[in-house]
Amino acid sequence: MSKRKKNRAINSRDAPATQSKSSGVLLCSDEAYKILCGDGYKPLSSCPEVQMAVNAYANTIASMTIHLMQNTEKGDVRIRNELSRRMDIDPHPDMTRHQFISNLVRVLMLEGEGNQVTIPVYSQDGYLERLEPVAPSKVTILPPEHGGRYRIMVGGVPFSPDEVLHFVMNPDPEAPYKGRGYTIGLRDIVKSIRQATATKQALMESPTPSIIVKVDGLADELQSPEGRERLSNQYLSKTENGKPWMIPADTLEITQVKPLTLNDLAIKTSLELDRKSIAALLSVPGFMVGVGEFDAKAYDWFVSVPCMTPAKIIEQELTKKTLISPDWYWKFNKMSLLNYDIEKMVNVGKELVDRATIRRNELRGWIGLSPDPEMDDVLILENYLRKNKNDLNETGGDEGA
């Protein structure tokens, strides 16, 4: 296009229409503003109910041991070596496994908005030395360019997805390689909770008086603040507990009124509904966010189903990028979280021991007892003795089998 045609094309374009935006101004005191509008922006991590729900995930998953497993023809077996110890005991020189996993889960679900990046550091011999978690403020996820893969910027340094551990929760539909967390779903609920909390705090700091005094407007004492104070001290100040007031009938009239309370504003009901909404959105039992009482079945469901979602994300990412053998994989042991009911564990273990499914020392390990050398043998009842087909044919049936 020539310069002339280019200028003509630019000049022939219609001028952009100007849009007028309406705005409003609210004139009120600072106290009224706090009641009506809260106290400004705060992140989701500042909401106590969200913290309680996320902490339930973080502490639960961090309390599970991590096992290095191997697929075999006769089933999966646990491997104990230096690599399993590194992951389960000291993934970082300055952190224990509980600290490392709990921080990972909190960033993944809250601060990182569905993303957590950890850099594995290897020695010159190729052994895993430590796992270095990256602060979410230093992470930037860049979209792929020219058909390539996406990139992860850590403090301005680009990394390929194969070079770091990128844990993703709740993938973004437009960019499935990165997560988006629970920010969108929690924003309105948290705003409602913060507004209710600000209103409650404002009412507690500046309570409404419960007594109204009607005074003759022609009294000279009402013309100045000093006079009103003198009138109040003269007739309304208490001298002794329980002593009645003596006031002139033609000058003062005292009326007791019921001030506006939190129940009148339905703040308690509103907070309870918002907490239930947070519990439902984050899939945690209500008692974990301050609603209802402890429920053992709800806790078992939380450990077995919702808690395993972040755990599986961690397991799969660690298996994909820290292990070379196709037969190995990482696994969280959730059985360690279900042994709070000692009676149930003993009854289940007793049934398994009677059927020769486990040894008695394995049952002792479930309930936290040390192994006993005399309890390594398998106990088998006579009715459970195995018989092959030839033995059955000789006896003419399966009696005693």
C-alpha positions as CSV (number, residue, x, y, z in Angstrom):
1,M,0.0,0.0,0.0
2,S,1.4,3.4,-1.0
3,K,1.8,6.2,1.5
4,R,-1.1,8.1,0.0
5,K,-3.5,5.2,0.2
6,K,-2.4,4.5,3.7
7,N,-3.1,8.1,4.8
8,R,-6.5,8.0,3.0
9,A,-7.5,4.8,4.7
10,I,-6.6,6.3,8.1
11,N,-8.4,9.6,7.4
12,S,-11.6,7.9,6.2
13,R,-12.0,5.9,9.4
14,D,-14.8,7.2,11.6
15,A,-13.8,9.0,14.7
16,P,-14.3,6.8,17.8
17,A,-17.5,7.7,19.6
18,T,-17.0,9.1,23.0
19,Q,-18.7,7.3,25.9
20,S,-19.8,9.1,29.0
21,K,-19.5,7.1,32.2
22,S,-21.7,7.8,35.2
23,S,-20.1,7.9,38.6
24,G,-21.5,8.2,42.1
25,V,-20.1,9.7,45.3
26,L,-20.9,8.5,48.7
27,L,-20.5,11.0,51.5
28,C,-20.4,9.4,55.0
29,S,-18.2,9.0,58.0
30,D,-15.4,6.5,58.3
31,E,-17.4,4.3,60.6
32,A,-20.4,4.2,58.2
33,Y,-18.0,3.4,55.3
34,K,-16.6,0.4,57.1
35,I,-20.1,-0.9,57.9
36,L,-21.3,-0.4,54.3
37,C,-18.2,-1.2,52.2
38,G,-15.8,-3.1,54.5
39,D,-12.1,-2.2,54.8
40,G,-10.8,-2.6,51.2
41,Y,-9.3,-5.4,49.2
42,K,-7.8,-8.5,50.9
43,P,-6.7,-11.8,49.4
44,L,-8.5,-15.0,49.9
45,S,-5.8,-16.2,52.3
46,S,-7.0,-13.6,54.8
47,C,-10.4,-15.2,55.2
48,P,-10.3,-17.5,58.4
49,E,-12.9,-19.9,56.9
50,V,-10.9,-20.4,53.7
51,Q,-7.7,-20.9,55.8
52,M,-9.4,-23.5,57.9
53,A,-10.6,-25.5,54.9
54,V,-7.2,-25.3,53.1
55,N,-5.3,-26.1,56.3
56,A,-7.5,-29.2,56.7
57,Y,-6.2,-30.4,53.3
58,A,-2.6,-29.4,53.9
59,N,-2.3,-31.0,57.3
60,T,-4.1,-34.1,56.3
61,I,-2.1,-34.8,53.2
62,A,1.2,-33.8,54.9
63,S,0.4,-36.4,57.6
64,M,0.4,-39.2,55.1
65,T,3.6,-41.0,54.5
66,I,4.9,-41.3,50.9
67,H,5.8,-44.8,49.7
68,L,7.9,-45.7,46.7
69,M,6.1,-48.6,45.0
70,Q,7.0,-51.1,42.3
71,N,4.7,-53.0,40.0
72,T,5.5,-56.8,40.1
73,E,3.7,-59.8,38.6
74,K,2.4,-60.7,42.1
75,G,1.3,-57.2,43.0
76,D,2.7,-53.9,44.0
77,V,5.5,-53.9,46.7
78,R,7.1,-51.1,48.7
79,I,10.7,-50.1,48.0
80,R,12.9,-48.7,50.7
81,N,16.0,-47.0,49.4
82,E,17.8,-43.6,49.6
83,L,15.3,-42.1,47.0
84,S,12.3,-43.1,49.1
85,R,14.0,-41.8,52.2
86,R,14.7,-38.5,50.4
87,M,11.1,-38.0,49.5
88,D,9.5,-39.2,52.7
89,I,12.0,-37.9,55.3
90,D,14.0,-34.9,54.1
91,P,13.0,-33.5,50.7
92,H,14.7,-30.3,51.6
93,P,17.6,-29.7,54.0
94,D,15.7,-27.0,55.9
95,M,12.3,-28.7,55.9
96,T,10.7,-32.0,56.9
97,R,8.3,-33.8,54.7
98,H,5.3,-32.4,56.6
99,Q,6.5,-28.8,56.1
100,F,7.3,-29.4,52.4
101,I,3.9,-31.1,51.6
102,S,1.8,-28.7,53.7
103,N,3.4,-25.7,52.0
104,L,2.9,-27.3,48.6
105,V,-0.8,-27.9,49.2
106,R,-1.4,-24.4,50.5
107,V,0.2,-22.7,47.6
108,L,-1.5,-25.1,45.1
109,M,-5.0,-24.4,46.5
110,L,-4.7,-20.8,47.6
111,E,-1.7,-18.5,47.1
112,G,-0.7,-20.0,43.8
113,E,-4.3,-20.0,42.4
114,G,-4.0,-23.6,41.2
115,N,-0.3,-23.7,40.4
116,Q,2.8,-24.7,42.4
117,V,6.3,-24.9,41.0
118,T,9.1,-26.9,42.6
119,I,12.6,-27.2,41.1
120,P,14.4,-30.5,41.6
121,V,18.1,-30.1,42.3
122,Y,20.4,-33.0,41.3
123,S,24.0,-33.8,42.2
124,Q,26.8,-34.2,39.7
125,D,26.2,-38.0,39.8
126,G,22.5,-37.6,38.9
127,Y,21.1,-38.2,42.4
128,L,18.2,-36.1,43.7
129,E,19.6,-33.8,46.4
130,R,16.6,-31.7,47.3
131,L,13.3,-30.3,46.1
132,E,13.3,-26.5,46.1
133,P,9.8,-24.9,46.3
134,V,9.4,-21.6,44.5
135,A,7.4,-18.7,45.9
136,P,4.2,-18.0,43.9
137,S,5.2,-14.4,43.5
138,K,8.2,-15.4,41.4
139,V,6.3,-17.7,39.0
140,T,4.9,-16.6,35.7
141,I,3.4,-19.1,33.2
142,L,3.8,-18.1,29.6
143,P,1.7,-19.5,26.7
144,P,3.3,-21.7,24.0
145,E,4.7,-19.9,20.9
146,H,4.8,-21.2,17.3
147,G,3.4,-24.6,18.2
148,G,5.9,-25.2,21.0
149,R,5.4,-26.0,24.7
150,Y,4.5,-23.5,27.4
151,R,7.2,-22.0,29.5
152,I,7.6,-21.3,33.2
153,M,9.4,-18.2,34.3
154,V,11.0,-18.4,37.7
155,G,12.5,-15.0,38.8
156,G,12.9,-14.1,35.1
157,V,14.6,-17.3,34.2
158,P,12.7,-19.5,31.7
159,F,12.2,-23.2,32.4
160,S,10.8,-26.0,30.3
161,P,7.9,-28.0,31.9
162,D,10.3,-31.0,31.9
163,E,12.8,-29.2,34.1
164,V,10.5,-28.4,37.0
165,L,7.7,-29.9,38.9
166,H,4.5,-28.0,38.0
167,F,1.5,-29.1,40.1
168,V,-1.8,-28.0,38.5
169,M,-5.2,-28.0,40.2
170,N,-8.5,-27.1,38.5
171,P,-7.1,-26.6,35.0
172,D,-8.1,-23.5,33.0
173,P,-10.3,-24.5,30.0
174,E,-8.6,-22.0,27.8
175,A,-5.1,-23.2,28.9
176,P,-5.2,-26.7,30.4
177,Y,-1.5,-26.6,31.2
178,K,-2.1,-24.2,34.1
179,G,-4.5,-24.1,37.0
180,R,-6.9,-21.5,38.1
181,G,-7.7,-22.6,41.7
182,Y,-10.8,-21.5,43.5
183,T,-10.5,-17.8,43.2
184,I,-13.5,-17.2,41.0
185,G,-15.9,-19.4,43.1
186,L,-14.8,-18.1,46.5
187,R,-14.6,-14.3,45.7
188,D,-18.2,-13.5,46.3
189,I,-18.6,-15.7,49.3
190,V,-15.5,-14.3,51.0
191,K,-16.7,-10.8,50.2
192,S,-20.0,-11.5,52.0
193,I,-18.2,-12.9,55.0
194,R,-15.9,-9.9,55.3
195,Q,-18.8,-7.6,55.1
196,A,-20.7,-9.4,57.9
197,T,-17.5,-9.4,60.0
198,A,-17.0,-5.6,59.4
199,T,-20.6,-4.9,60.4
200,K,-20.3,-7.0,63.6
201,Q,-17.1,-5.3,64.6
202,A,-18.5,-1.8,63.9
203,L,-21.5,-2.6,66.1
204,M,-19.4,-3.9,68.9
205,E,-17.0,-1.0,68.8
206,S,-19.8,1.6,68.7
207,P,-22.9,0.0,70.4
208,T,-26.2,1.8,70.2
209,P,-27.4,3.3,73.5
210,S,-30.3,1.4,75.1
211,I,-31.8,4.5,76.9
212,I,-33.3,7.6,75.3
213,V,-34.0,10.6,77.5
214,K,-36.6,13.2,76.5
215,V,-35.9,16.6,77.9
216,D,-37.9,19.9,77.9
217,G,-36.4,21.8,75.0
218,L,-36.8,25.1,76.8
219,A,-34.4,24.2,79.5
220,D,-31.3,26.4,79.5
221,E,-29.0,23.5,80.1
222,L,-29.6,22.1,76.6
223,Q,-28.1,25.2,75.0
224,S,-24.5,24.1,75.5
225,P,-22.5,20.9,75.8
226,E,-21.5,21.8,79.3
227,G,-25.1,22.2,80.3
228,R,-26.2,18.9,78.8
229,E,-23.3,17.2,80.6
230,R,-24.3,18.9,83.9
231,L,-27.9,17.8,83.4
232,S,-26.8,14.2,82.8
233,N,-24.5,14.2,85.9
234,Q,-27.3,15.7,88.0
235,Y,-30.1,13.3,87.3
236,L,-28.7,10.3,85.4
237,S,-25.4,9.4,87.0
238,K,-25.4,6.5,89.4
239,T,-24.2,6.9,92.9
240,E,-24.8,3.4,94.2
241,N,-25.6,0.1,92.5
242,G,-29.4,-0.5,92.5
243,K,-30.3,3.0,93.8
244,P,-33.2,4.5,91.8
245,W,-33.0,7.8,89.9
246,M,-34.8,10.8,91.2
247,I,-35.8,13.0,88.2
248,P,-38.4,15.9,87.8
249,A,-41.5,14.5,86.1
250,D,-42.2,17.7,84.1
251,T,-38.6,18.0,82.8
252,L,-37.3,14.6,81.9
253,E,-38.9,11.4,80.4
254,I,-36.8,8.3,80.2
255,T,-37.6,5.5,77.6
256,Q,-35.8,2.2,77.4
257,V,-35.5,0.9,73.8
258,K,-34.0,-2.3,72.4
259,P,-30.9,-1.5,70.3
260,L,-30.2,-3.1,66.9
261,T,-28.5,-6.4,67.5
262,L,-26.7,-9.0,65.3
263,N,-29.8,-11.2,65.3
264,D,-31.8,-8.4,63.9
265,L,-29.4,-8.1,61.0
266,A,-29.3,-11.9,60.5
267,I,-25.5,-11.8,60.6
268,K,-25.3,-15.2,62.3
269,T,-27.5,-16.9,59.7
270,S,-25.6,-15.2,56.9
271,L,-22.2,-16.3,58.3
272,E,-23.4,-19.9,58.7
273,L,-24.7,-20.0,55.1
274,D,-21.5,-18.6,53.8
275,R,-19.4,-21.1,55.8
276,K,-21.5,-23.9,54.4
277,S,-21.0,-22.6,50.9
278,I,-17.2,-22.6,51.4
279,A,-17.3,-26.1,52.8
280,A,-19.4,-27.3,49.8
281,L,-17.1,-25.5,47.3
282,L,-13.9,-26.9,48.8
283,S,-15.5,-30.3,49.6
284,V,-14.7,-30.3,53.3
285,P,-17.1,-31.4,56.1
286,G,-18.9,-28.5,57.8
287,F,-17.3,-28.9,61.2
288,M,-13.9,-28.1,59.7
289,V,-15.0,-24.5,59.0
290,G,-17.0,-24.1,62.2
291,V,-20.4,-25.4,61.2
292,G,-21.9,-28.4,63.0
293,E,-20.2,-31.1,65.1
294,F,-17.6,-33.7,64.4
295,D,-18.8,-36.6,62.2
296,A,-16.5,-39.6,61.9
297,K,-18.2,-40.8,58.6
298,A,-17.8,-37.4,57.1
299,Y,-14.1,-37.3,58.1
300,D,-13.5,-40.8,56.6
301,W,-15.2,-39.5,53.4
302,F,-13.0,-36.4,53.4
303,V,-9.8,-38.5,53.7
304,S,-10.8,-41.1,51.1
305,V,-12.3,-38.8,48.4
306,P,-11.6,-35.0,48.4
307,C,-8.2,-35.3,50.1
308,M,-7.0,-37.7,47.5
309,T,-7.5,-35.2,44.7
310,P,-4.5,-33.0,45.6
311,A,-2.7,-36.1,46.7
312,K,-3.1,-37.7,43.3
313,I,-1.9,-34.5,41.6
314,I,1.3,-34.6,43.7
315,E,1.8,-38.4,43.2
316,Q,1.4,-38.2,39.4
317,E,3.7,-35.2,38.9
318,L,6.4,-36.7,41.1
319,T,6.1,-40.1,39.3
320,K,6.2,-38.5,35.9
321,K,9.3,-36.3,36.5
322,T,11.4,-37.8,39.3
323,L,11.4,-41.6,38.4
324,I,13.0,-43.3,35.4
325,S,11.9,-46.9,35.9
326,P,8.4,-47.5,34.4
327,D,7.6,-49.9,37.2
328,W,8.0,-47.4,40.0
329,Y,5.5,-44.9,41.3
330,W,4.9,-42.7,44.3
331,K,1.9,-43.3,46.6
332,F,0.5,-41.6,49.7
333,N,-0.5,-44.0,52.4
334,K,-3.9,-42.9,53.6
335,M,-4.3,-45.9,55.9
336,S,-2.3,-44.0,58.5
337,L,-5.1,-41.4,58.7
338,L,-7.9,-43.9,59.4
339,N,-6.5,-45.5,62.6
340,Y,-8.1,-43.0,65.0
341,D,-10.7,-45.6,65.9
342,I,-8.6,-48.2,67.6
343,E,-11.6,-50.5,68.2
344,K,-12.5,-50.6,64.5
345,M,-8.9,-51.2,63.5
346,V,-8.5,-54.1,65.9
347,N,-11.7,-55.8,64.8
348,V,-10.8,-55.5,61.1
349,G,-7.3,-56.7,61.8
350,K,-8.6,-59.7,63.8
351,E,-10.8,-60.8,60.9
352,L,-7.8,-60.6,58.5
353,V,-5.6,-62.5,60.9
354,D,-8.1,-65.3,61.3
355,R,-8.3,-65.7,57.5
356,A,-4.5,-65.7,57.2
357,T,-4.6,-62.6,55.1
358,I,-2.1,-60.7,57.3
359,R,0.3,-61.6,60.0
360,R,-0.2,-60.6,63.6
361,N,2.9,-58.3,63.5
362,E,1.2,-56.4,60.6
363,L,-1.8,-55.8,62.8
364,R,0.5,-54.7,65.6
365,G,2.0,-52.2,63.2
366,W,-1.5,-50.8,62.4
367,I,-2.1,-49.9,66.1
368,G,1.4,-48.6,66.7
369,L,3.0,-51.5,68.5
370,S,6.5,-52.9,67.9
371,P,6.8,-56.3,66.2
372,D,7.0,-59.4,68.3
373,P,9.3,-62.3,67.2
374,E,6.7,-64.9,68.2
375,M,4.0,-63.3,66.1
376,D,5.5,-63.8,62.6
377,D,3.8,-67.1,62.0
378,V,0.5,-67.2,60.1
379,L,-2.4,-68.6,62.0
380,I,-4.8,-70.8,60.0
381,L,-8.0,-72.4,61.2
382,E,-8.7,-75.9,60.2
383,N,-11.8,-74.9,58.2
384,Y,-9.6,-72.5,56.1
385,L,-7.0,-75.1,55.0
386,R,-6.6,-75.2,51.3
387,K,-7.3,-78.5,49.4
388,N,-6.6,-79.1,45.8
389,K,-8.9,-80.9,43.3
390,N,-7.3,-84.3,43.8
391,D,-7.9,-84.2,47.6
392,L,-11.6,-83.3,46.9
393,N,-12.0,-86.1,44.4
394,E,-10.6,-88.6,46.9
395,T,-12.9,-87.6,49.7
396,G,-15.8,-87.4,47.4
397,G,-16.7,-83.9,48.2
398,D,-15.5,-80.7,49.9
399,E,-16.2,-81.6,53.5
400,G,-13.6,-79.9,55.7
401,A,-12.5,-77.6,53.0
